[in-house]
Amino acid sequence: MMDSIRSSAIFRRGQRRTKPLCHFLDKFLNDWSMDLSAMLAYNLLIALLPTAVALFGTFGLILKNYPNLRDELKNKTIDLFPSDNTTKAGIRQVF
């Protein structure tokens, strides 16, 4: 039964048409592509952390002299989050 299926023209044509896809998947998996993408994402997050700290520190130093602008930015930032009372209360404690 399996021999007759494998020897059929439709099966052979299907194998020929999917062969490049199979080779691509084998190469993709053998080149550790998923691990490399995970490393790239991790390194990007690690690189963004010092940038964010420097940016927030600079904003803090600049906005220290402008309390009205600081409060306005703080309220606008809090309003960006969902209107769930628990979420907004937690964010207000952080800010």
N, C-alpha and C positions, 0 to 999 in steps of 0.2 A: 504494500500500500504506500509506504513512505517513499520507496524507490520510484514508483510511478509518479508521485507528486514531484519529487526532485528532478525527474527527467523531463517534466513537462516544459513546454516553451514559455509559458506564462511565469513559472517559477524562476527559470533561468533569466528571463528578461527582468523580473523583479529584483533578482540578486545583482544583476549588472547595474540597474538604476540606483540601488541603495548602497552599492559598494563605496562610492565617494563619501557618503554620509557616515558609513561605518568607519572608514579610515580617519575621517575628521574627528569623530568621537573618540576613537582609540588614541589619536595624537593629543587631543585636548586633555584627556584623563591622564595620559602618561607624562605630560609636561607639567603636571602639578598645578594646573591653571587655577583651580579653586583655592588652593592654599596660597598661591601668589596674590589672588584678589583679596583674600582675607588679610594677608599681611599689609597690603596696600591700604585697605580701609583702616586697619589698626594704626598704622603709621600716620595716616592723615589725621585721625582723631588726636593722637599724641602731639602732632605738630600744631594743631589748632588750640590746644589748651594754653600754652604760654601766650599765644597771640590774644586770646580772649581775656586772659588775666591782665595783660598790658593794656588792652583796650578799655576794659572796665576801670582799671586804676586811673588811666588818663581821664576818662569821663568823670570819675569821682573827684579828681583834683580840680578839673575845670568847673564842674557844676557845684562845687563847694561854695563858690562865691555867688551863685545864682539860685537861691532856694525856690523861687517861684517856678523857674524852668525845670528844676530837678523834680519838684512835686508833680508838675504837668507830665513830664516824661514817665515818672513812676506810675501815675494813674493810667496813662495810655498803654503802658506795657502790661499792667494788670488787666486792663480791659481786653487785651488780645487773647487771653485765655478763656476757656469755657466759663459759662456763667454759674457753674456749680459753686455753691456757697463754701463747701469744704476746700475746693481748689483755690478759690480767690483768698480765703482766709489764710491758707498755708503760704501763698505767694506774698501776701501782705506782711506776714511774719518774716519772710526772708528779706524783703525789701525794707 
